[in-house]
Amino acid sequence: MNHRFLWAAALAWVAALCAILLLFRFVGETAWPVVLLLYWPRAIWLAPGLALLPFALRRGRRALLVPLAAGTLLWMFPVMGFVVPFPRGGSGSPTLRILSYNTTHTVDGPEVLRAMVMEEKPDLVLFQWTSHLADEALSGPWFKGWTVRRSFQFTIASRYFIASLEPIGIPSGSGPPCAHAVVETPLGALDVYAIRPLSAREEIGAGRGWGIRQRLRIFLSELRTGKLEQLAAFREGQVRSIAEAVARAQHPVVIAGDTNLPDGSLFLERYFGKFGDAFEQAGWAFGYTHPAKLPWLRLDRVLLGPELEAVSFDVLGHHASAHRAIVAEIRSAAAGR
């Protein structure tokens, strides 16, 4: 194959990755083609580099490995969101262990949820898209002394006292997108926000149970009528309403749950960019949580105000829900310093 063509193809691949990142950063969910790019599996974007690699390994063409290496680094880190583990030394200071899980209407059943919580031993449990069965799961001798509260699609439970719980934000068909709790903990009083804003499922034509033809027909119809833009505006309004409530917090902030915002999301950066991401602070690899069977999106997060930092972060194995549960252990940032 022509040497100049190979170089042009390699540089075009690197330029395309840079263009995608710029689209994420400056256009984001305001344009439906970028929404599709945000939610599509990003592993496929390595394919051009892999196709060029055999040609770059031939004698006389090794210099081609330079743009391929640059493209691979772009793909691995800013595009795929790979995080290198950063060990944090123990300080002997108090910590708080948080379990967050989108239960998909408590599809696992109370026994499985109860076993999960008992195995992970969290101090604070945040269930989203839940049902009354979650309250049953958080009952029994092991939970003696716990406070369990429910607000619409959210169940919040803690071995420490929950002083208050209120719904927050612009509601959708599943209710408000956030539940705000004030929790007394060894780290002091915390403003805890369990969140699950509306998904972009309809915007990308991924309605549950739809066939391919039906998805395409509905998608094109909504594109023609402007409904896709309306959905994006509504989702941004929900996220904005949560951010406005968080701005009024009186204590250190924990935001946790199914954000429905993947890495690179403009809405995520615009409204929650100032908060620390527990996975980026203490996790490693990709941290994907959705879809649960073969995840390629990191939608479930624990975000922290500047007074707090993560010590550890784990993504749990697959259960029946469409999401995987996450567990973060946090402490005072002052203790870490």
VODODREN-64384 format. One record per residue: residue number from 1; residue in one letter; x, y, z of N, C-alpha, C in turn. Coordinates in steps of 0.1 Angstrom, whole numbers, plus 5000, padded with zeros to 4 digits. Layout:
REM VODODREN-64384
{NUM "A" {X Y Z} {X Y Z} {X Y Z}}
...
REM end
This chain:
REM VODODREN-64384
{1 "M" {5008 4988 5000} {5000 5000 5000} {5009 5012 5000}}
{2 "N" {5004 5023 4993} {5012 5035 4992} {5016 5041 5005}}
{3 "H" {5029 5045 5006} {5033 5051 5019} {5026 5063 5023}}
{4 "R" {5024 5072 5013} {5017 5085 5016} {5003 5083 5020}}
{5 "F" {4996 5073 5014} {4983 5070 5017} {4982 5065 5032}}
{6 "L" {4991 5057 5036} {4991 5052 5050} {4993 5063 5060}}
{7 "W" {5002 5072 5057} {5004 5084 5066} {4991 5092 5066}}
{8 "A" {4985 5095 5055} {4973 5103 5054} {4962 5096 5062}}
{9 "A" {4961 5083 5061} {4951 5076 5069} {4953 5076 5084}}
{10 "A" {4966 5075 5088} {4969 5075 5102} {4967 5089 5108}}
{11 "L" {4971 5100 5101} {4968 5113 5105} {4953 5117 5105}}
{12 "A" {4946 5111 5096} {4932 5114 5095} {4925 5107 5107}}
{13 "W" {4930 5096 5111} {4924 5089 5123} {4926 5097 5136}}
{14 "V" {4939 5102 5137} {4942 5110 5149} {4933 5123 5149}}
{15 "A" {4932 5129 5137} {4924 5141 5136} {4909 5139 5139}}
{16 "A" {4904 5127 5135} {4890 5124 5137} {4888 5122 5152}}
{17 "L" {4897 5116 5160} {4896 5114 5174} {4896 5128 5181}}
{18 "C" {4905 5137 5176} {4905 5150 5182} {4892 5158 5179}}
{19 "A" {4887 5156 5167} {4874 5163 5164} {4863 5158 5172}}
{20 "I" {4862 5145 5175} {4852 5139 5183} {4853 5145 5197}}
{21 "L" {4865 5146 5203} {4866 5152 5216} {4862 5166 5217}}
{22 "L" {4865 5174 5206} {4861 5188 5205} {4846 5189 5204}}
{23 "L" {4840 5180 5197} {4825 5180 5196} {4819 5177 5209}}
{24 "F" {4824 5168 5217} {4819 5165 5230} {4820 5177 5239}}
{25 "R" {4832 5184 5238} {4835 5195 5248} {4826 5207 5245}}
{26 "F" {4824 5210 5232} {4818 5223 5228} {4804 5222 5223}}
{27 "V" {4800 5210 5218} {4786 5209 5213} {4778 5200 5222}}
{28 "G" {4784 5188 5225} {4777 5179 5234} {4763 5175 5230}}
{29 "E" {4754 5175 5241} {4740 5170 5239} {4731 5180 5232}}
{30 "T" {4737 5192 5228} {4728 5201 5221} {4726 5198 5206}}
{31 "A" {4733 5187 5201} {4731 5183 5187} {4729 5168 5187}}
{32 "W" {4719 5163 5181} {4716 5148 5182} {4727 5139 5176}}
{33 "P" {4734 5143 5165} {4745 5134 5161} {4756 5132 5171}}
{34 "V" {4759 5143 5179} {4769 5142 5190} {4763 5133 5201}}
{35 "V" {4750 5134 5204} {4744 5125 5214} {4747 5110 5210}}
{36 "L" {4745 5107 5197} {4747 5093 5192} {4762 5089 5195}}
{37 "L" {4771 5098 5192} {4785 5095 5194} {4788 5093 5209}}
{38 "L" {4782 5101 5217} {4784 5100 5232} {4780 5086 5237}}
{39 "Y" {4769 5081 5232} {4764 5069 5238} {4767 5056 5230}}
{40 "W" {4773 5057 5218} {4777 5045 5211} {4790 5039 5217}}
{41 "P" {4792 5026 5216} {4804 5019 5221} {4816 5026 5214}}
{42 "R" {4826 5030 5223} {4837 5037 5217} {4849 5028 5214}}
{43 "A" {4848 5015 5217} {4858 5006 5213} {4860 5006 5198}}
{44 "I" {4850 5008 5190} {4851 5007 5176} {4860 5018 5170}}
{45 "W" {4862 5028 5178} {4871 5039 5172} {4885 5035 5172}}
{46 "L" {4889 5024 5177} {4903 5019 5176} {4905 5011 5163}}
{47 "A" {4894 5008 5157} {4895 4999 5145} {4904 5005 5134}}
{48 "P" {4904 5018 5130} {4913 5023 5120} {4928 5021 5124}}
{49 "G" {4931 5023 5136} {4945 5021 5141} {4949 5007 5140}}
{50 "L" {4940 4998 5144} {4943 4984 5143} {4945 4979 5128}}
{51 "A" {4937 4985 5119} {4938 4981 5105} {4952 4986 5099}}
{52 "L" {4957 4997 5104} {4969 5003 5099} {4982 4996 5105}}
{53 "L" {4980 4990 5117} {4991 4985 5124} {5000 4975 5117}}
{54 "P" {4994 4965 5110} {5003 4956 5102} {5012 4962 5092}}
{55 "F" {5007 4973 5086} {5015 4980 5076} {5027 4988 5083}}
{56 "A" {5024 4993 5095} {5034 5001 5102} {5045 4992 5108}}
{57 "L" {5042 4979 5109} {5052 4970 5115} {5062 4965 5104}}
{58 "R" {5060 4968 5092} {5069 4964 5081} {5081 4972 5081}}
{59 "R" {5092 4967 5076} {5105 4974 5076} {5104 4986 5067}}
{60 "G" {5109 4997 5071} {5109 5009 5064} {5097 5018 5066}}
{61 "R" {5087 5012 5074} {5075 5020 5077} {5073 5022 5092}}
{62 "R" {5083 5019 5100} {5082 5020 5115} {5078 5034 5120}}
{63 "A" {5082 5044 5112} {5079 5058 5117} {5064 5060 5118}}
{64 "L" {5056 5052 5110} {5042 5053 5111} {5036 5049 5125}}
{65 "L" {5044 5042 5133} {5040 5039 5146} {5038 5051 5155}}
{66 "V" {5044 5062 5152} {5043 5074 5160} {5029 5080 5160}}
{67 "P" {5023 5082 5148} {5009 5087 5148} {4999 5076 5154}}
{68 "L" {5002 5064 5151} {4994 5053 5156} {4994 5053 5172}}
{69 "A" {5006 5055 5177} {5007 5055 5192} {5000 5067 5198}}
{70 "A" {5001 5079 5191} {4994 5091 5195} {4979 5088 5195}}
{71 "G" {4974 5082 5184} {4960 5079 5183} {4955 5069 5194}}
{72 "T" {4963 5060 5197} {4960 5050 5207} {4959 5056 5221}}
{73 "L" {4968 5065 5224} {4967 5072 5237} {4955 5081 5238}}
{74 "L" {4952 5088 5227} {4939 5096 5226} {4927 5087 5229}}
{75 "W" {4927 5075 5222} {4916 5066 5223} {4915 5060 5237}}
{76 "M" {4926 5057 5243} {4926 5050 5256} {4922 5059 5267}}
{77 "F" {4927 5072 5267} {4925 5080 5279} {4913 5090 5277}}
{78 "P" {4914 5101 5269} {4903 5110 5269} {4890 5104 5262}}
{79 "V" {4892 5095 5253} {4880 5090 5246} {4873 5079 5254}}
{80 "M" {4881 5068 5258} {4876 5057 5266} {4875 5060 5281}}
{81 "G" {4883 5069 5285} {4882 5073 5300} {4890 5064 5309}}
{82 "F" {4901 5058 5304} {4909 5049 5312} {4915 5057 5323}}
{83 "V" {4915 5052 5335} {4921 5059 5347} {4932 5050 5353}}
{84 "V" {4943 5056 5355} {4955 5049 5361} {4953 5049 5376}}
{85 "P" {4955 5038 5383} {4953 5038 5397} {4963 5047 5404}}
{86 "F" {4958 5054 5414} {4966 5064 5422} {4965 5060 5436}}
{87 "P" {4975 5053 5442} {4973 5049 5456} {4973 5060 5466}}
{88 "R" {4963 5059 5475} {4962 5069 5485} {4965 5063 5499}}
{89 "G" {4974 5069 5506} {4978 5063 5519} {4968 5065 5529}}
{90 "G" {4967 5056 5538} {4957 5057 5549} {4962 5067 5559}}
{91 "S" {4952 5074 5565} {4956 5084 5575} {4950 5081 5589}}
{92 "G" {4942 5070 5589} {4936 5066 5602} {4924 5075 5605}}
{93 "S" {4920 5084 5595} {4909 5093 5598} {4896 5085 5594}}
{94 "P" {4884 5090 5599} {4871 5083 5596} {4868 5083 5581}}
{95 "T" {4862 5073 5577} {4857 5072 5563} {4843 5068 5563}}
{96 "L" {4837 5070 5551} {4823 5067 5549} {4822 5059 5536}}
{97 "R" {4816 5047 5537} {4815 5038 5526} {4801 5039 5520}}
{98 "I" {4800 5042 5507} {4788 5045 5500} {4785 5035 5489}}
{99 "L" {4773 5029 5489} {4769 5020 5478} {4758 5027 5470}}
{100 "S" {4759 5028 5457} {4749 5034 5448} {4745 5024 5438}}
{101 "Y" {4732 5023 5435} {4728 5012 5426} {4714 5017 5420}}
{102 "N" {4714 5017 5406} {4701 5018 5399} {4695 5004 5398}}
{103 "T" {4685 5002 5406} {4680 4988 5407} {4670 4984 5396}}
{104 "T" {4667 4993 5387} {4657 4990 5376} {4645 4984 5382}}
{105 "H" {4638 4991 5390} {4625 4987 5396} {4627 4975 5405}}
{106 "T" {4639 4974 5412} {4642 4964 5422} {4641 4950 5415}}
{107 "V" {4646 4949 5403} {4644 4936 5395} {4652 4925 5402}}
{108 "D" {4662 4927 5410} {4669 4917 5417} {4661 4910 5428}}
{109 "G" {4651 4917 5433} {4644 4912 5444} {4650 4915 5457}}
{110 "P" {4642 4915 5468} {4648 4920 5481} {4659 4911 5487}}
{111 "E" {4659 4898 5484} {4669 4889 5490} {4683 4892 5484}}
{112 "V" {4683 4894 5471} {4696 4897 5464} {4701 4910 5469}}
{113 "L" {4692 4920 5469} {4697 4933 5474} {4702 4933 5488}}
{114 "R" {4695 4926 5496} {4699 4925 5510} {4713 4918 5511}}
{115 "A" {4715 4908 5504} {4728 4901 5504} {4739 4910 5499}}
{116 "M" {4736 4918 5488} {4746 4927 5483} {4750 4937 5494}}
{117 "V" {4741 4943 5500} {4744 4953 5510} {4752 4947 5522}}
{118 "M" {4747 4935 5526} {4754 4929 5538} {4769 4925 5534}}
{119 "E" {4771 4921 5521} {4784 4917 5517} {4793 4929 5516}}
{120 "E" {4788 4941 5511} {4796 4952 5509} {4798 4961 5521}}
{121 "K" {4789 4959 5531} {4790 4966 5544} {4791 4981 5542}}
{122 "P" {4782 4988 5535} {4783 5002 5534} {4777 5009 5546}}
{123 "D" {4781 5022 5547} {4775 5031 5557} {4763 5038 5552}}
{124 "L" {4763 5040 5539} {4752 5048 5532} {4748 5041 5519}}
{125 "V" {4735 5038 5518} {4730 5031 5506} {4721 5041 5498}}
{126 "L" {4724 5042 5485} {4715 5051 5476} {4710 5042 5465}}
{127 "F" {4697 5039 5465} {4691 5031 5455} {4683 5041 5446}}
{128 "Q" {4684 5040 5433} {4676 5048 5423} {4667 5038 5415}}
{129 "W" {4657 5044 5410} {4647 5037 5402} {4642 5025 5409}}
{130 "T" {4638 5027 5421} {4635 5016 5430} {4620 5014 5433}}
{131 "S" {4617 5005 5442} {4603 5003 5445} {4602 5000 5460}}
{132 "H" {4590 4997 5465} {4588 4994 5479} {4596 4982 5483}}
{133 "L" {4600 4973 5474} {4608 4961 5477} {4622 4965 5482}}
{134 "A" {4627 4976 5479} {4640 4980 5484} {4639 4982 5499}}
{135 "D" {4628 4988 5504} {4626 4990 5518} {4626 4976 5525}}
{136 "E" {4620 4966 5519} {4620 4953 5525} {4634 4947 5525}}
{137 "A" {4642 4950 5514} {4656 4945 5514} {4664 4951 5525}}
{138 "L" {4661 4963 5529} {4669 4969 5539} {4663 4968 5553}}
{139 "S" {4657 4956 5555} {4651 4953 5568} {4657 4940 5574}}
{140 "G" {4655 4938 5586} {4660 4926 5592} {4670 4929 5603}}
{141 "P" {4675 4919 5610} {4684 4921 5622} {4697 4928 5618}}
{142 "W" {4702 4926 5606} {4715 4932 5602} {4714 4947 5602}}
{143 "F" {4702 4952 5599} {4699 4966 5597} {4694 4973 5609}}
{144 "K" {4695 4966 5620} {4690 4972 5633} {4697 4985 5636}}
{145 "G" {4690 4996 5638} {4696 5009 5641} {4697 5018 5628}}
{146 "W" {4695 5012 5617} {4696 5020 5604} {4684 5029 5603}}
{147 "T" {4686 5040 5595} {4675 5049 5591} {4672 5046 5576}}
{148 "V" {4660 5043 5573} {4656 5040 5559} {4645 5049 5555}}
{149 "R" {4648 5057 5544} {4638 5067 5539} {4636 5065 5524}}
{150 "R" {4624 5069 5520} {4621 5067 5505} {4614 5080 5500}}
{151 "S" {4618 5084 5488} {4612 5096 5482} {4611 5093 5467}}
{152 "F" {4598 5090 5462} {4595 5087 5448} {4604 5075 5444}}
{153 "Q" {4613 5077 5434} {4621 5066 5428} {4634 5063 5436}}
{154 "F" {4636 5070 5448} {4648 5069 5455} {4646 5063 5469}}
{155 "T" {4655 5054 5473} {4655 5049 5486} {4669 5052 5492}}
{156 "I" {4670 5058 5503} {4682 5062 5510} {4682 5055 5524}}
{157 "A" {4693 5048 5527} {4694 5042 5540} {4708 5044 5545}}
{158 "S" {4709 5045 5558} {4722 5047 5565} {4722 5042 5579}}
{159 "R" {4734 5037 5583} {4736 5033 5596} {4737 5046 5606}}
{160 "Y" {4737 5057 5599} {4737 5070 5607} {4724 5077 5605}}
{161 "F" {4722 5087 5612} {4709 5094 5612} {4707 5102 5600}}
{162 "I" {4695 5101 5593} {4691 5109 5582} {4682 5120 5587}}
{163 "A" {4687 5132 5588} {4680 5143 5594} {4668 5147 5586}}
{164 "S" {4669 5147 5572} {4659 5151 5564} {4660 5145 5550}}
{165 "L" {4649 5145 5543} {4649 5140 5529} {4638 5147 5521}}
{166 "E" {4641 5152 5510} {4632 5160 5501} {4635 5157 5487}}
{167 "P" {4624 5157 5478} {4626 5156 5464} {4631 5169 5458}}
{168 "I" {4639 5168 5448} {4645 5180 5441} {4644 5179 5426}}
{169 "G" {4642 5190 5420} {4643 5191 5405} {4630 5190 5397}}
{170 "I" {4631 5192 5384} {4620 5192 5375} {4616 5177 5373}}
{171 "P" {4604 5174 5376} {4600 5159 5376} {4597 5155 5361}}
{172 "S" {4599 5142 5359} {4595 5135 5346} {4585 5125 5350}}
{173 "G" {4582 5115 5341} {4573 5105 5343} {4576 5096 5355}}
{174 "S" {4589 5095 5358} {4593 5087 5370} {4595 5095 5382}}
{175 "G" {4591 5107 5382} {4591 5116 5394} {4603 5125 5393}}
{176 "P" {4606 5132 5405} {4617 5141 5405} {4631 5134 5402}}
{177 "P" {4640 5141 5396} {4653 5135 5393} {4663 5134 5404}}
{178 "C" {4659 5139 5416} {4669 5139 5427} {4662 5139 5440}}
{179 "A" {4668 5132 5450} {4664 5133 5464} {4675 5138 5473}}
{180 "H" {4673 5148 5480} {4683 5155 5488} {4681 5151 5503}}
{181 "A" {4692 5145 5509} {4691 5141 5523} {4703 5148 5530}}
{182 "V" {4700 5152 5543} {4711 5156 5552} {4714 5144 5561}}
{183 "V" {4726 5139 5561} {4730 5127 5568} {4741 5131 5578}}
{184 "E" {4739 5127 5591} {4749 5129 5601} {4758 5117 5600}}
{185 "T" {4771 5120 5599} {4781 5109 5597} {4794 5113 5605}}
{186 "P" {4803 5103 5606} {4816 5106 5613} {4824 5117 5606}}
{187 "L" {4820 5120 5593} {4827 5131 5586} {4820 5145 5589}}
{188 "G" {4810 5144 5597} {4801 5156 5600} {4788 5155 5592}}
{189 "A" {4780 5165 5592} {4768 5165 5584} {4771 5167 5569}}
{190 "L" {4765 5159 5561} {4767 5159 5547} {4754 5162 5539}}
{191 "D" {4755 5170 5529} {4743 5171 5520} {4745 5160 5509}}
{192 "V" {4736 5151 5509} {4737 5139 5500} {4726 5141 5489}}
{193 "Y" {4730 5140 5477} {4720 5141 5466} {4720 5128 5458}}
{194 "A" {4710 5120 5459} {4708 5108 5450} {4701 5113 5438}}
{195 "I" {4707 5109 5426} {4702 5115 5414} {4699 5104 5403}}
{196 "R" {4690 5107 5395} {4687 5099 5383} {4679 5108 5373}}
{197 "P" {4685 5117 5366} {4678 5125 5356} {4674 5116 5344}}
{198 "L" {4666 5121 5336} {4660 5114 5324} {4672 5109 5315}}
{199 "S" {4670 5097 5310} {4680 5091 5301} {4678 5096 5287}}
{200 "A" {4689 5095 5279} {4689 5099 5265} {4684 5088 5256}}
{201 "R" {4677 5078 5262} {4673 5066 5255} {4665 5069 5242}}
{202 "E" {4655 5078 5244} {4646 5081 5232} {4654 5089 5222}}
{203 "E" {4663 5098 5226} {4671 5106 5217} {4680 5098 5208}}
{204 "I" {4684 5086 5212} {4693 5077 5204} {4685 5066 5198}}
{205 "G" {4672 5066 5199} {4663 5055 5193} {4665 5042 5200}}
{206 "A" {4667 5042 5213} {4669 5029 5220} {4658 5026 5230}}
{207 "G" {4646 5028 5226} {4634 5025 5234} {4634 5010 5237}}
{208 "R" {4631 5006 5249} {4631 4993 5254} {4620 4985 5246}}
{209 "G" {4624 4974 5240} {4614 4965 5233} {4611 4969 5219}}
{210 "W" {4617 4980 5214} {4614 4984 5200} {4623 4976 5190}}
{211 "G" {4617 4972 5179} {4625 4966 5168} {4632 4977 5161}}
{212 "I" {4642 4972 5152} {4650 4982 5145} {4642 4991 5136}}
{213 "R" {4633 4986 5129} {4625 4994 5120} {4617 5004 5128}}
{214 "Q" {4611 5000 5139} {4603 5009 5147} {4611 5020 5153}}
{215 "R" {4623 5016 5158} {4633 5026 5163} {4636 5036 5153}}
{216 "L" {4639 5032 5141} {4643 5041 5130} {4632 5050 5126}}
{217 "R" {4620 5045 5125} {4608 5052 5121} {4605 5063 5132}}
{218 "I" {4605 5059 5145} {4602 5069 5155} {4613 5079 5156}}
{219 "F" {4626 5075 5155} {4637 5084 5156} {4636 5095 5145}}
{220 "L" {4633 5091 5132} {4632 5100 5121} {4620 5110 5123}}
{221 "S" {4609 5104 5129} {4597 5112 5131} {4600 5123 5142}}
{222 "E" {4607 5119 5152} {4610 5129 5163} {4621 5139 5158}}
{223 "L" {4630 5135 5149} {4639 5144 5144} {4632 5155 5135}}
{224 "R" {4622 5150 5128} {4615 5159 5119} {4607 5169 5126}}
{225 "T" {4600 5165 5137} {4591 5173 5145} {4598 5182 5155}}
{226 "G" {4611 5180 5157} {4618 5188 5167} {4618 5182 5181}}
{227 "K" {4612 5170 5183} {4611 5164 5196} {4624 5161 5202}}
{228 "L" {4634 5157 5194} {4647 5154 5199} {4653 5166 5206}}
{229 "E" {4652 5178 5200} {4657 5190 5206} {4650 5193 5219}}
{230 "Q" {4637 5190 5220} {4629 5192 5232} {4633 5183 5243}}
{231 "L" {4636 5170 5239} {4641 5161 5249} {4654 5165 5255}}
{232 "A" {4663 5169 5246} {4676 5173 5251} {4675 5186 5260}}
{233 "A" {4666 5195 5257} {4664 5207 5265} {4658 5203 5278}}
{234 "F" {4649 5194 5278} {4643 5189 5291} {4653 5182 5300}}
{235 "R" {4661 5174 5294} {4672 5167 5302} {4681 5177 5308}}
{236 "E" {4685 5187 5300} {4694 5197 5305} {4687 5205 5317}}
{237 "G" {4674 5208 5315} {4667 5215 5325} {4667 5207 5338}}
{238 "Q" {4665 5194 5338} {4666 5185 5350} {4679 5186 5356}}
{239 "V" {4690 5185 5348} {4703 5185 5354} {4706 5199 5360}}
{240 "R" {4702 5209 5353} {4704 5223 5358} {4696 5225 5372}}
{241 "S" {4684 5220 5373} {4677 5221 5385} {4683 5214 5397}}
{242 "I" {4690 5203 5394} {4698 5196 5405} {4710 5205 5409}}
{243 "A" {4717 5210 5399} {4729 5218 5402} {4725 5231 5410}}
{244 "E" {4714 5236 5406} {4709 5248 5414} {4706 5245 5428}}
{245 "A" {4700 5233 5431} {4698 5229 5445} {4711 5226 5452}}
{246 "V" {4720 5220 5445} {4733 5217 5451} {4740 5229 5455}}
{247 "A" {4739 5240 5447} {4746 5253 5450} {4741 5259 5463}}
{248 "R" {4730 5254 5468} {4724 5260 5481} {4728 5251 5493}}
{249 "A" {4737 5241 5491} {4740 5232 5502} {4747 5239 5513}}
{250 "Q" {4744 5234 5525} {4750 5240 5537} {4762 5232 5543}}
{251 "H" {4764 5220 5537} {4774 5211 5543} {4782 5205 5531}}
{252 "P" {4793 5198 5534} {4800 5191 5523} {4791 5183 5514}}
{253 "V" {4793 5182 5501} {4784 5176 5492} {4788 5163 5487}}
{254 "V" {4779 5153 5486} {4780 5141 5479} {4769 5139 5469}}
{255 "I" {4772 5138 5456} {4762 5136 5446} {4765 5122 5440}}
{256 "A" {4755 5113 5441} {4757 5099 5437} {4745 5093 5430}}
{257 "G" {4747 5084 5421} {4736 5078 5414} {4739 5076 5399}}
{258 "D" {4728 5073 5393} {4728 5071 5378} {4726 5085 5372}}
{259 "T" {4737 5091 5368} {4737 5104 5362} {4731 5104 5348}}
{260 "N" {4731 5093 5341} {4727 5092 5327} {4735 5101 5318}}
{261 "L" {4747 5105 5323} {4756 5113 5315} {4770 5106 5314}}
{262 "P" {4773 5102 5301} {4786 5095 5299} {4798 5104 5300}}
{263 "D" {4810 5098 5300} {4822 5106 5299} {4822 5115 5286}}
{264 "G" {4826 5127 5288} {4826 5136 5277} {4814 5145 5276}}
{265 "S" {4804 5142 5284} {4791 5149 5283} {4793 5164 5286}}
{266 "L" {4787 5172 5278} {4787 5187 5280} {4779 5190 5292}}
{267 "F" {4768 5184 5294} {4760 5187 5306} {4767 5183 5319}}
{268 "L" {4774 5172 5319} {4782 5168 5331} {4793 5178 5334}}
{269 "E" {4800 5183 5324} {4810 5193 5326} {4804 5206 5330}}
{270 "R" {4794 5210 5324} {4788 5223 5326} {4782 5225 5340}}
{271 "Y" {4776 5214 5345} {4768 5216 5358} {4775 5209 5370}}
{272 "F" {4784 5199 5367} {4790 5192 5378} {4806 5191 5377}}
{273 "G" {4811 5199 5368} {4825 5199 5365} {4834 5202 5376}}
{274 "K" {4829 5210 5386} {4837 5215 5397} {4838 5205 5408}}
{275 "F" {4830 5194 5407} {4831 5184 5417} {4841 5173 5414}}
{276 "G" {4847 5167 5424} {4856 5156 5422} {4849 5143 5419}}
{277 "D" {4855 5135 5410} {4849 5123 5406} {4856 5112 5414}}
{278 "A" {4848 5104 5422} {4854 5094 5431} {4862 5084 5423}}
{279 "F" {4856 5080 5411} {4863 5070 5403} {4877 5075 5398}}
{280 "E" {4877 5088 5393} {4890 5093 5388} {4900 5095 5400}}
{281 "Q" {4895 5097 5412} {4904 5099 5423} {4909 5086 5428}}
{282 "A" {4901 5075 5428} {4905 5063 5435} {4902 5050 5428}}
{283 "G" {4897 5051 5416} {4894 5039 5408} {4905 5036 5398}}
{284 "W" {4903 5026 5389} {4912 5023 5379} {4905 5016 5367}}
{285 "A" {4911 5016 5356} {4906 5010 5343} {4895 5020 5338}}
{286 "F" {4883 5014 5334} {4873 5022 5327} {4861 5025 5336}}
{287 "G" {4858 5017 5346} {4847 5019 5355} {4833 5019 5348}}
{288 "Y" {4832 5012 5337} {4819 5012 5330} {4808 5005 5339}}
{289 "T" {4796 5010 5338} {4785 5004 5346} {4772 5001 5338}}
{290 "H" {4772 5005 5325} {4760 5002 5317} {4763 5000 5302}}
{291 "P" {4756 4991 5296} {4746 4981 5301} {4753 4970 5309}}
{292 "A" {4747 4965 5319} {4753 4957 5329} {4760 4944 5323}}
{293 "K" {4754 4938 5313} {4760 4925 5308} {4773 4927 5301}}
{294 "L" {4774 4938 5293} {4786 4941 5286} {4788 4956 5286}}
{295 "P" {4792 4962 5297} {4791 4977 5298} {4801 4984 5289}}
{296 "W" {4797 4995 5284} {4806 5004 5276} {4804 5019 5280}}
{297 "L" {4796 5022 5290} {4793 5035 5294} {4795 5037 5309}}
{298 "R" {4801 5048 5314} {4802 5050 5328} {4791 5061 5331}}
{299 "L" {4780 5056 5335} {4769 5065 5339} {4767 5067 5354}}
{300 "D" {4771 5057 5361} {4769 5058 5376} {4781 5063 5383}}
{301 "R" {4779 5074 5391} {4791 5081 5396} {4788 5085 5411}}
{302 "V" {4800 5088 5417} {4799 5095 5430} {4808 5107 5429}}
{303 "L" {4802 5119 5430} {4808 5132 5429} {4809 5138 5442}}
{304 "L" {4821 5145 5445} {4824 5150 5458} {4827 5165 5458}}
{305 "G" {4822 5172 5468} {4826 5186 5470} {4841 5186 5474}}
{306 "P" {4847 5198 5474} {4861 5200 5477} {4866 5196 5491}}
{307 "E" {4856 5195 5500} {4860 5191 5514} {4862 5176 5515}}
{308 "L" {4858 5168 5505} {4859 5154 5505} {4867 5148 5494}}
{309 "E" {4872 5136 5497} {4880 5129 5486} {4877 5114 5488}}
{310 "A" {4879 5106 5477} {4877 5092 5476} {4890 5085 5480}}
{311 "V" {4888 5074 5488} {4899 5065 5492} {4899 5053 5483}}
{312 "S" {4888 5048 5479} {4886 5036 5471} {4874 5037 5463}}
{313 "F" {4873 5029 5451} {4862 5029 5443} {4861 5016 5436}}
{314 "D" {4850 5009 5436} {4848 4996 5429} {4835 4996 5422}}
{315 "V" {4835 4989 5410} {4823 4985 5403} {4820 4971 5406}}
{316 "L" {4808 4968 5411} {4804 4954 5414} {4801 4946 5402}}
{317 "G" {4800 4933 5404} {4796 4924 5393} {4782 4925 5388}}
{318 "H" {4779 4918 5378} {4766 4919 5371} {4755 4913 5379}}
{319 "H" {4744 4921 5381} {4732 4915 5387} {4721 4917 5377}}
{320 "A" {4708 4916 5381} {4697 4916 5371} {4694 4930 5365}}
{321 "S" {4698 4940 5372} {4695 4954 5368} {4703 4957 5355}}
{322 "A" {4698 4967 5348} {4705 4972 5336} {4718 4979 5339}}
{323 "H" {4720 4982 5352} {4732 4989 5356} {4740 4981 5366}}
{324 "R" {4753 4984 5368} {4761 4977 5378} {4762 4987 5390}}
{325 "A" {4762 4981 5402} {4764 4989 5414} {4778 4994 5416}}
{326 "I" {4779 5005 5423} {4793 5011 5426} {4794 5013 5441}}
{327 "V" {4806 5012 5446} {4809 5014 5460} {4821 5023 5461}}
{328 "A" {4820 5034 5468} {4831 5044 5470} {4833 5046 5485}}
{329 "E" {4845 5046 5489} {4848 5050 5503} {4855 5064 5503}}
{330 "I" {4849 5073 5511} {4854 5086 5511} {4858 5091 5525}}
{331 "R" {4866 5102 5525} {4870 5108 5538} {4871 5123 5536}}
{332 "S" {4875 5129 5547} {4877 5144 5546} {4890 5146 5538}}
{333 "A" {4889 5156 5529} {4901 5159 5521} {4912 5165 5530}}
{334 "A" {4909 5172 5540} {4919 5177 5550} {4927 5165 5556}}
{335 "A" {4920 5154 5559} {4927 5143 5565} {4937 5137 5555}}
{336 "G" {4933 5137 5542} {4942 5132 5532} {4955 5140 5531}}
{337 "R" {4953 5153 5532} {4965 5162 5530} {4974 5161 5543}}
REM end
